[in-house]
Amino acid sequence: MNELTANPIVREEDLKYYEDYLNNLSITNQKPKTMIPKKPIENLNLSQNYLQTVIGKLLKVEILNSNFNDCKIGILLDVGLDYIIIKQYQNCCTVMIPINNIKFITIVHDNDIRKTTVN
């Protein structure tokens, strides 16, 4: 990537480069981040607990909308009490989806986008 001009983030490598660039910036008065350990998952019968075990995997999420069904494809970043957060595959946007709007979730364990039947 050329450091003198702004380039769009269109590939995974571009996003990694940008993350590294931001991490290497020297920002004054920044406190060190502390990691908060997550609780161990106790009950895999709840969908949120199961989804926490597949963070980092490729998902195809079918969403119920009022007039039509929508489909989002991306990497699962986080799972909350009533939502999931995915980084979309084609446009590198982050989307938060309420769990009560989800119809189906397909988990692709080897992260092969071709297995989601979307090109």
C-alpha positions as CSV (number, residue, x, y, z in Angstrom):
1,M,0.0,0.0,0.0
2,N,1.2,3.5,-0.8
3,E,1.6,5.5,2.4
4,L,1.2,8.9,0.6
5,T,-2.3,8.3,-0.8
6,A,-5.5,7.1,0.7
7,N,-6.4,3.6,-0.5
8,P,-9.7,1.9,0.1
9,I,-9.8,-1.2,2.3
10,V,-11.0,-3.9,-0.1
11,R,-9.1,-7.0,0.9
12,E,-8.2,-8.7,4.2
13,E,-4.5,-7.7,3.7
14,D,-5.5,-4.1,3.4
15,L,-7.3,-4.3,6.7
16,K,-4.4,-6.0,8.4
17,Y,-2.0,-3.3,7.1
18,Y,-4.3,-0.5,8.4
19,E,-4.6,-2.2,11.8
20,D,-0.8,-2.5,12.0
21,Y,-0.4,1.1,11.0
22,L,-2.8,2.3,13.7
23,N,-1.1,0.1,16.3
24,N,2.3,1.6,15.4
25,L,1.1,5.3,15.8
26,S,2.6,6.9,18.9
27,I,-0.4,8.3,20.8
28,T,0.5,10.3,24.0
29,N,-1.5,10.0,27.2
30,Q,-2.8,6.6,26.3
31,K,-3.3,4.2,29.2
32,P,-2.4,0.6,28.6
33,K,-5.3,-1.7,27.9
34,T,-6.2,-4.3,30.4
35,M,-7.7,-7.6,29.3
36,I,-10.9,-8.7,31.1
37,P,-11.1,-12.4,31.1
38,K,-14.3,-13.9,29.8
39,K,-16.3,-16.3,32.0
40,P,-16.0,-19.9,30.9
41,I,-19.0,-21.1,28.9
42,E,-21.1,-23.2,31.2
43,N,-24.3,-24.0,29.2
44,L,-24.0,-24.7,25.5
45,N,-27.8,-25.1,25.2
46,L,-28.2,-21.4,24.9
47,S,-27.5,-20.1,21.4
48,Q,-25.4,-17.2,22.7
49,N,-23.1,-19.5,24.6
50,Y,-22.7,-21.8,21.6
51,L,-21.9,-18.9,19.3
52,Q,-19.2,-17.8,21.7
53,T,-17.4,-21.0,20.9
54,V,-17.3,-20.2,17.1
55,I,-16.0,-16.6,17.3
56,G,-13.7,-16.0,14.4
57,K,-15.5,-18.4,12.1
58,L,-17.3,-17.4,8.9
59,L,-21.1,-17.2,9.2
60,K,-24.0,-16.8,6.9
61,V,-26.8,-15.1,8.9
62,E,-30.3,-15.0,7.5
63,I,-32.2,-12.1,9.0
64,L,-36.0,-11.7,9.3
65,N,-37.1,-8.2,8.1
66,S,-40.7,-7.0,7.9
67,N,-41.1,-7.6,4.1
68,F,-38.1,-9.7,3.0
69,N,-35.4,-12.0,4.2
70,D,-31.8,-10.5,4.3
71,C,-28.5,-12.4,4.3
72,K,-25.3,-11.3,5.9
73,I,-22.0,-13.1,5.4
74,G,-18.9,-12.4,7.6
75,I,-16.6,-13.3,10.4
76,L,-18.2,-13.5,13.9
77,L,-16.4,-11.0,16.1
78,D,-18.5,-10.9,19.3
79,V,-21.6,-12.3,20.9
80,G,-23.7,-10.4,23.4
81,L,-26.7,-11.2,25.4
82,D,-29.1,-10.3,22.6
83,Y,-26.9,-9.5,19.6
84,I,-24.0,-10.8,17.5
85,I,-21.4,-8.7,15.7
86,I,-20.0,-9.8,12.4
87,K,-17.4,-8.2,10.0
88,Q,-19.0,-8.4,6.6
89,Y,-17.1,-10.4,3.9
90,Q,-17.5,-8.2,0.8
91,N,-17.3,-4.6,2.2
92,C,-15.3,-4.9,5.5
93,C,-18.2,-3.2,7.5
94,T,-19.0,-4.3,11.0
95,V,-22.7,-5.2,11.6
96,M,-24.6,-5.8,14.9
97,I,-27.5,-8.1,14.4
98,P,-30.2,-8.5,17.2
99,I,-30.6,-12.2,18.0
100,N,-34.4,-12.1,17.9
101,N,-34.2,-11.0,14.2
102,I,-32.1,-14.0,13.1
103,K,-33.8,-16.9,11.3
104,F,-30.9,-19.2,10.5
105,I,-27.1,-19.2,11.1
106,T,-24.8,-21.3,8.9
107,I,-21.3,-21.8,10.3
108,V,-18.5,-22.5,7.9
109,H,-15.8,-24.1,10.0
110,D,-13.0,-23.9,7.5
111,N,-13.9,-20.3,6.5
112,D,-14.2,-21.2,2.8
113,I,-16.5,-18.5,1.3
114,R,-17.5,-20.7,-1.5
115,K,-19.4,-22.9,0.9
116,T,-21.9,-20.1,1.6
117,T,-23.2,-20.4,-2.0
118,V,-22.7,-16.6,-2.5
119,N,-20.1,-15.4,-5.0
